[in-house]
Amino acid sequence: MHKGNAYTTRHYNLEYSGLLRELDEMIRTYSLLLLREREGLKEYYEKFNAIFDSIGSGLLVFNENGILQRSNRKAKEIFHNITLKYGMQLSKIFIKSGIKITLESGIYEVYSKRLRKNLQLIISKRSNFIIIAVNDITTYKKLKKNLENARHFARLGEILANAAHGLKTPIARLKMTFQMYELTNDKEYLNQVKNEINNIQNVVQETLELFKIPEDIKLFSLNQVLNEVVNNFKRVYPQIKFIVQDKINVEIKSDEWLFKSAMFNVIQNSIDAVLVKKARVL
């Protein structure tokens, strides 16, 4: 019914005219409220989009049937070989990107040959939606590999430094002992030369073993390793008395070969100090 009829037709009195006027004002009021609500929702939607696009991870939102509902800017950067758009199938996105994983909630690391990227995928699967967060970890993987290589070369340098330290002293003693033999013709010096050669062989063997065997952290007996190292020195230096007190059995968790090398250097330095002191007395 048009409100103008209330003024032109005699069948409608003033009571109906007032009712239509109130309805008109009510409609105008609700129209204003709806317009304000619409503007508020538009502002909220724009803020949500700004936040959604500013997230550092790529975000893909699917419905329960695996149909793409939303994707942010980062996801479009990561999946640069695909035009992500509303309505795409999740399986189609994975196939085009060369990603093969089970679609279960969890954290996965994959390498995509087509994207040439290492990716971390965090899948959150619910009854009525699926959210997948995607992170490009290619740079992180390269950095991790470089750090592992750096640690490898640092360990290699440490092994070579220990070998050089272990060889320097016995070679100097060998030279000095041989010179003493040339001066005195005392066969005792020949025995010492033989001992020093055996000592050098032990250092070389220890170094080779360190190169052959990778770092292996395990639990072993300190007493057993110490006795083994000391027994080797007893054979090389019969003139020195070694006393080991191992009344209490001690177990440690470490790399056995590296620990043995450290013990070898400590004892060798002690022997060198004893021999130097003895030579000065003589």
Secondary structure by P-SEA (a helix, b strand, c coil): cccccccccccccaaaaaaaaaaaaaaaaaaaaaaaaaaaaaaaaaaaaaaaaaccbbbbbbccccccccccaaaaaaaccccccccccaaaaaaaacccccccbbbbbbbbcccccbbbbbbbbcccbbbbbbbbaaaaaaaaaaaaaaaaaaaaaaaaaaaaaaaaaaaaaaaaaaaaaaacccaaaaaaaaaaaaaaaaaaaaaaaaaaccccbbbbbaaaaaaaaaaaaaaacccbbbbbbccbbbbbbccaaaaaaaaaaaaaaaaaaaaaaaaaac
